[in-house]
Amino acid sequence: MDTETYMNELSVLAYKTFEEATKEDREKCKSSFLYCKTANDNDDKVLSAHYLYKCLTIFALRHIRELDCINRPENDADGYFKVQINAHTNSKYINSAPRNYWGIIPLGSTVCRPNPHQYRVTVCNELFKKGVHYDWIRKHMNHLSSDMTDWYLRKEDIDEVVVKRKEDILIGLVKKDFRLVGKNAEELMAKVDDFIQKGNYNIVEDRPKLLKNLKKQLPLREKALGFCIKSSFAFECKTNEFFCAYDKCFNHYTYYKVADLTYKRYVDKKGAIRHNQEHGFKRQVENETVHLKELITKRLIPELEEVRYEIDRQGLQRIIEENPNLEHIVDNLDDIMEEVTQWIA
């Protein structure tokens, strides 16, 4: 049965590197597992939970400075696996670490080793804090629902960030700082203009009140590329949550400021196609190629055209100064456009 896991270009590189690094051990073990124990570990070729946790503990000891997990206060150590460093554990764990790490963990110390889940939680939160869009994180983490992603994220740290991003998008729509890309984009903008006119709002003086009322009419949800307007002007979104999560939302809009993210997804999908071709996964090649062409047609090319429009309207220098993330796109716009159009020619 076919299964699918989302992998970006860096993930594919990591997988290939690990595959190559473990090739000799797998041949010795005559095992199909990506990672297997050699005869030096013991005769059991299938990894046990005990062995994996030993490896995690050694990893924590090797990176004890970065993880800051030695002798943590009791209230900070909840949820961690605690290892007391004594003569036995010193032989079992410390001597497995490189020599330059020896001697920094005195006997009697307690090491609080994070579990695998805590690493995932950290990755999830760090991605969000760095500005990665919510639904991209959900897909990257292979979460099937937003509830699971919300559970991973520390809401008290991110709610303020989310509110600010949504307000910036609404302000940009009202001030016409950008044009929308998406189905019925012109019709939606006409409704926004009509809403402002009927409410007799002054965009500058009435900004707080305008934002408050406009949020009720245009509730936004951040997506990996752009945003989804779940309902607009009393018309409810009919898109299933599953389709919304996987970019099949008919109320999905984007704009030129996220062209770099769309291009990054294009590069990732190319990498996935190349990986599947090398491993003979024909069905996945066909599926990914269809998705890639759809991404190019519906998102990437329209966004690149909007980048060109904004360069003509605002000037190249201003675009780069206000959107440093677009510098690579702006500097290579013609080449990128020529490259992507070859897929749909």
JOBEL-V265760 format. One record per residue. N is the residue number from 1. RES is the residue in one small letter. PHI is phi as a letter, one per 20 degrees, with the letter a starting at -180 (none if undefined). PSI is psi in whole degrees, 0 to 359 (999 if undefined). D_LAST is the distance of its C-alpha to the last C-alpha in Angstrom with 2 decimals. Layout:
n-><N N>
res-><RES RES>
phi-><PHI PHI>
psi-><PSI PSI>
d_last-><D_LAST D_LAST>
//
This chain:
n-><1 2 3 4 5 6 7 8 9 10 11 12 13 14 15 16 17 18 19 20 21 22 23 24 25 26 27 28 29 30 31 32 33 34 35 36 37 38 39 40 41 42 43 44 45 46 47 48 49 50 51 52 53 54 55 56 57 58 59 60 61 62 63 64 65 66 67 68 69 70 71 72 73 74 75 76 77 78 79 80 81 82 83 84 85 86 87 88 89 90 91 92 93 94 95 96 97 98 99 100 101 102 103 104 105 106 107 108 109 110 111 112 113 114 115 116 117 118 119 120 121 122 123 124 125 126 127 128 129 130 131 132 133 134 135 136 137 138 139 140 141 142 143 144 145 146 147 148 149 150 151 152 153 154 155 156 157 158 159 160 161 162 163 164 165 166 167 168 169 170 171 172 173 174 175 176 177 178 179 180 181 182 183 184 185 186 187 188 189 190 191 192 193 194 195 196 197 198 199 200 201 202 203 204 205 206 207 208 209 210 211 212 213 214 215 216 217 218 219 220 221 222 223 224 225 226 227 228 229 230 231 232 233 234 235 236 237 238 239 240 241 242 243 244 245 246 247 248 249 250 251 252 253 254 255 256 257 258 259 260 261 262 263 264 265 266 267 268 269 270 271 272 273 274 275 276 277 278 279 280 281 282 283 284 285 286 287 288 289 290 291 292 293 294 295 296 297 298 299 300 301 302 303 304 305 306 307 308 309 310 311 312 313 314 315 316 317 318 319 320 321 322 323 324 325 326 327 328 329 330 331 332 333 334 335 336 337 338 339 340 341 342 343 344 345>
res-><m d t e t y m n e l s v l a y k t f e e a t k e d r e k c k s s f l y c k t a n d n d d k v l s a h y l y k c l t i f a l r h i r e l d c i n r p e n d a d g y f k v q i n a h t n s k y i n s a p r n y w g i i p l g s t v c r p n p h q y r v t v c n e l f k k g v h y d w i r k h m n h l s s d m t d w y l r k e d i d e v v v k r k e d i l i g l v k k d f r l v g k n a e e l m a k v d d f i q k g n y n i v e d r p k l l k n l k k q l p l r e k a l g f c i k s s f a f e c k t n e f f c a y d k c f n h y t y y k v a d l t y k r y v d k k g a i r h n q e h g f k r q v e n e t v h l k e l i t k r l i p e l e e v r y e i d r q g l q r i i e e n p n l e h i v d n l d d i m e e v t q w i a>
phi-><none f c c c f c e f f f f f f f f f f f f f d g f f f f f e l d e f f c c e e f f f a f f e e f e f f f f f f f f f f f f f f d f f f e l d d l f g g f e e f n d e d d e e c g f f f f f d f f e e g f f d f n e d f g n f d d e e f e g f f f f f f g g f f f f f e n f f g f f f g f f e l e e b f g f f f f f f e g f e d g f f f g f f f f f f f f f f f e l f b d f d q f m f f f f f f f f f f f f f f e l e e g e f d g g f f f g f f g f e c f e c f c g c n b d e f b b l m e f f d f f g f f f f d m d e e d e c b b f f d f f f f f f f g f f f f f f f f f f f f d m e f f f f f f f f f f f f f f f f e d f f g f f f f f f f f f f e d n f f f g f f e c g f e g f f f f c g f f f f f f f f f f d f>
psi-><134 137 160 130 136 128 130 183 322 321 318 318 317 317 313 320 315 321 317 321 332 5 314 317 320 322 322 319 347 49 146 356 142 322 126 159 145 178 336 334 298 182 344 115 344 131 136 161 322 316 320 318 329 316 319 321 317 320 315 321 322 330 36 329 314 322 342 52 22 131 49 150 149 319 343 348 1 137 357 153 123 131 120 125 109 191 323 309 331 321 322 319 308 317 352 348 159 154 327 355 350 149 353 355 98 151 143 350 157 125 125 98 122 151 167 322 323 328 319 318 317 314 314 312 321 321 315 316 331 4 8 136 149 309 334 319 315 317 318 323 356 38 137 347 156 335 319 318 319 324 325 318 142 97 325 337 339 340 317 322 316 314 316 318 316 321 320 321 314 319 318 322 314 317 355 42 344 164 143 148 124 167 133 26 318 321 320 315 326 322 324 315 318 320 316 318 314 328 356 44 141 118 325 305 327 21 310 315 319 314 316 314 326 327 325 327 331 72 118 147 125 141 170 323 95 222 160 133 102 329 155 125 52 359 113 146 131 2 133 143 322 313 324 318 329 36 31 24 130 350 23 126 153 179 174 335 343 17 329 323 319 319 322 318 321 314 318 318 323 318 321 319 315 317 314 324 317 332 6 23 81 317 318 326 314 315 313 326 319 314 321 315 323 319 316 314 314 333 300 309 314 322 319 322 323 325 315 319 316 328 316 325 317 338 143 315 317 320 315 320 319 341 70 337 342 5 315 319 313 316 336 27 312 316 318 316 317 321 312 327 340 332 336 7 999>
d_last-><33.12 29.83 30.28 27.94 28.90 26.83 26.56 25.11 24.54 28.25 29.36 27.44 29.08 32.44 32.13 31.30 34.14 36.56 35.56 36.33 39.53 40.95 40.07 43.57 45.37 43.35 44.23 47.87 47.96 46.00 44.22 40.74 41.10 38.94 42.17 45.54 49.05 50.58 54.11 55.35 54.61 56.28 55.84 53.75 50.13 48.74 48.60 51.16 51.02 54.02 52.27 49.15 51.40 53.26 50.04 49.27 52.78 52.46 49.18 51.01 53.88 51.66 50.03 53.16 53.02 49.49 50.16 53.66 54.88 58.39 61.47 59.62 61.87 62.61 60.79 57.61 57.70 57.30 54.55 54.52 55.81 58.88 60.02 63.54 63.83 66.97 68.06 66.16 62.84 63.20 63.23 60.57 57.97 58.91 59.47 55.95 54.59 54.27 57.57 56.60 56.54 60.02 62.87 60.99 61.74 65.51 67.19 67.72 64.39 62.12 58.39 56.26 53.20 50.18 48.78 45.09 44.55 45.82 43.22 40.49 42.16 42.30 38.60 37.76 40.02 39.02 35.32 36.29 38.69 36.06 33.95 31.44 30.56 32.56 30.01 28.24 31.75 32.38 29.29 30.09 33.67 32.58 34.77 34.44 36.10 36.68 40.39 40.08 38.20 40.82 43.50 42.10 41.83 45.06 44.92 47.66 45.60 42.31 43.28 43.99 40.68 38.77 40.81 40.19 36.39 36.38 38.71 36.55 33.54 35.80 37.30 33.91 33.03 36.41 36.37 32.76 31.98 28.37 26.16 25.08 21.57 21.65 22.44 25.44 25.67 27.15 29.63 30.75 31.37 33.34 35.50 36.13 37.27 39.45 40.97 41.94 43.37 45.40 46.76 47.69 46.38 46.58 43.56 45.69 49.13 48.19 45.45 47.16 47.98 44.58 42.83 45.25 44.71 40.95 40.63 42.26 39.73 36.63 37.28 34.50 33.35 31.55 28.39 26.48 23.97 25.83 28.42 29.33 31.75 33.76 35.43 35.64 38.50 40.19 37.12 36.87 33.70 33.34 30.85 32.28 33.08 31.16 27.88 28.56 29.07 25.81 23.54 23.58 25.72 25.12 27.27 25.27 24.74 23.59 23.81 22.98 25.83 24.15 20.84 22.28 22.92 19.46 18.08 20.85 19.84 16.25 18.04 20.44 17.97 16.35 19.99 20.78 18.06 19.40 22.93 22.43 20.93 23.98 26.33 24.91 24.17 21.61 21.90 21.40 18.29 16.81 18.18 17.09 13.44 13.61 15.47 13.22 10.16 12.93 14.33 11.36 10.89 14.66 16.22 14.75 12.75 15.69 18.16 16.82 17.02 20.52 21.45 20.76 22.78 25.60 25.76 26.33 28.80 30.74 30.22 28.62 31.95 32.77 29.47 30.06 33.76 33.32 30.28 30.76 28.28 25.49 26.63 24.02 21.22 22.88 23.59 20.07 18.09 16.08 15.36 14.41 12.04 10.31 10.46 9.21 6.09 5.13 5.83 3.81 0.00>
//
